[in-house]
């Protein structure tokens, strides 16, 4: 999908001179009006198709400060305003050790978007900074654990993360090419370490290009990955992911989709159309099964 380029000077002129309240109303209106089909409808479709939100839920909407999680927070606000579900939300921001500039940007965007954030501190960046092997993997696991823990303390039964459609198809292809396995990023999961807690991904059907379009249209600027490891290896924001396996897969999908746009949809649907009669082996609840077990009808 081709990313639509927005004239930032024009957008800046539109937002210039407006109060925060006026900007917030325009941003909210854009979700329901201009981005109704690519963003709002896909958000509500994911909620319905995968049964992500139920009556009585208290959801910790986890905000990292990036475009995905900030839009997710606004979508939950709109859902509470227009939806029929009886649920509560907490907009949870963990500060794992951001530099002051990035942390201030998160708070500034929360103010502009009128998102009442709940902030807590952790020392994850200090711990991960000394890790030479797979720091991003360790960081992700630790962040999720801290988010589960604090969400449970706040009385939540679910945490919501901002992974989107492109994250899903990249994960599927990465697993095949680099992991030798067929798996996907699930729309929801029961926590194995925090009893009674679930992880949900309400942005599951939303394309990244549409999230970028929404942010550019509203002249919003968000942080990207802001850890100390990233700051060391990157000279500029565009170089942050250069050389990573995910970046390679993202580029591969882009090349294939340029020739045939249905490729992205087919990758997404491939894990919904698994025929076990044509699979050599598979795992179920940690137990591996092989086709020879039932080949002769035994």
GUSE-129023 format. One record per residue (C-alpha): x, y, z. Coordinates in steps of 0.2 Angstrom, whole numbers, plus 2048, in hexadecimal, padded with zeros to 3 digits. Each point is the difference from the previous one (the first is absolute). Example, Ala and Ser with C-alpha at 12.3 -4.5 7.8 and 13.67 -1.06 7.14 Angstrom:
83E7EA827/8068117FD/
***
This chain:
800800800/8078117FB/80280C80E/7F68117FD/80C80F802/7F880E809/8068127FD/806804812/8018137FD/7ED8007FB/7FC7F580F/80A80C80C/7F680F7F9/7F07F7803/8047FC813/809811803/7F780B80B/7F47F3807/7FD7FD812/8047EE807/7EE7FD802/7FC8057EE/80F7F57FA/7FA7F180A/7EE8027F9/8078007EE/80B7F1804/7F17F6807/7F58067F2/80D7F97F3/7FF7EF807/7ED7FF7FE/7FF8097F0/8108007F4/8077F0808/7F07F7803/8027F27F4/8137FC801/802803813/7F080180A/7F67F27F7/80F7F4800/803804813/7EE7FB804/8007F17F4/80F7F9809/7F7803811/7F17F67F9/8097F37F6/80C7FB80E/7F480480F/80E80B807/7F580B80C/7F27FA80B/7F480780C/808803811/8128017F9/80D80C807/80D8027F3/812808802/8028087EF/813800800/80880F7F8/8128007FB/8008117F8/8007FB7EE/7F38037F3/7F87EF802/7FC800812/7FB812800/7F37FD7F3/7FA7F1809/7FD80A80F/7F580C7F6/7F77F27F9/7FC7F9811/7FA812805/7F48007F0/7FA7EE804/7FB806812/7F880F7F9/7F67F77F2/8017EE804/7F47F4809/80D7F780B/800803813/812800803/80E80B809/8118057FA/810806807/80C8097F4/8107F9807/8118077FC/8107F8806/81080A801/80E7F37FE/80D80D7FF/7FC80C7F2/80B80F7FE/7F7810806/7FD8067EE/7F67F07FB/7F77FF811/7FA8127FE/7FA7FD7EE/7F67F2807/7F880B80D/7FD80E7F3/7F87F47F4/7F57FA80E/7FB811804/7FC8057EE/7F67F07FD/7F7802811/8067EF806/8007FF814/8107F5801/8057F6810/813800801/80C7F4809/8127FE800/80C7F17FD/8127FD7FE/7FF7F57F0/80C80B7F5/80D80080D/7FF7ED801/7FF7FD7ED/80E80C7FC/80D7F4806/7F97F17F7/80A7FC7F0/7F57F17FA/7EE8047FA/7FD81080A/7F08047F7/7F97EF804/804801812/7F9812801/7F07FB7F8/7FE7F180C/80480B80F/7F580F7FB/7F17F47FD/8037F8812/800811808/7F08057F7/7F77F1805/806802812/7FA813801/7F07FD7F7/7FB7F280C/80480B80E/7F480D7F9/7F27F37FF/8017FD7ED/7FD7EF7F8/8078047EF/80F80A7F8/7FE8077EF/80F8017F5/80180A7EF/8077F37F4/7F88027EF/7FC7F67F0/8128037F9/8087F9810/7F57F07FE/8057FC7EE/813804804/7FF7F580F/7F97F27F5/80D8017F3/80E80380D/7FB7F0808/8017F67F0/8108087F9/80B801810/7F77F580D/7FB7F17F5/7EF800807/7EE8057FB/7F880B80D/7F8811802/7FE80F80C/7EF7FB808/7F380D802/7FE7FC813/8097F480C/7FE7FA812/80E80580B/80A7F1806/80880A80E/7F280B806/7F17F6804/7F08077FA/80980D7F4/7FE8017ED/80A8097F2/7F58077F2/8058087F0/7F280C7FA/80A8077F1/8027EF7F9/7F78047EF/8068127FE/80E8037F3/81080A806/7FF80B7F1/7EE806806/807803811/80E80B7F8/7F38097F6/7F680480F/80F807809/80680A7F2/7EF8077FC/7FE806812/812807800/8047F480F/8127FB803/8047F180B/80F7F7807/8077F07F8/80A7F3809/80980B80D/80B7F480A/812803803/8057F27F5/7F78087F1/808811804/8117F87FF/7FE7F67F0/7F680E7F6/8068107FA/7EF8057FA/7EE7FA802/7FF7F97EF/80F7F5804/7F97F8810/7FA7F07F9/80D7FF7F2/8077EE7FF/7F37F880B/7F77F07FB/7F0809801/80580E7F5/8067F37F3/7F07F7800/7F68117FF/80A8047F1/7FD7EF7F8/7ED801803/8008127F8/8097F97F1/7F47F27FE/7F180A803/80680D7F3/7FE7F27F3/7F07F8807/7F780980E/7F67F0805/8117F9807/7FD809811/7EF7FA802/8057EE7FC/80E80180D/7F380580D/7F37F37FB/80D7F27FE/8007FC813/7ED7FF800/8007F37F2/80B7F3807/7FC7EF7F9/8077F380D/7FE7F27F3/80E8087F7/80C80580E/80F7F4805/7FF805812/7F880C80C/800805813/7F080080A/802806813/8137FD7FF/7FE7EE7F9/8077FC7EF/7F57F67F4/8077F87F0/7F57FA7F1/8077EE801/7F67FE811/7F07FF7F6/8067FC7EF/7FB7EE800/7F080380A/8087FB810/
***
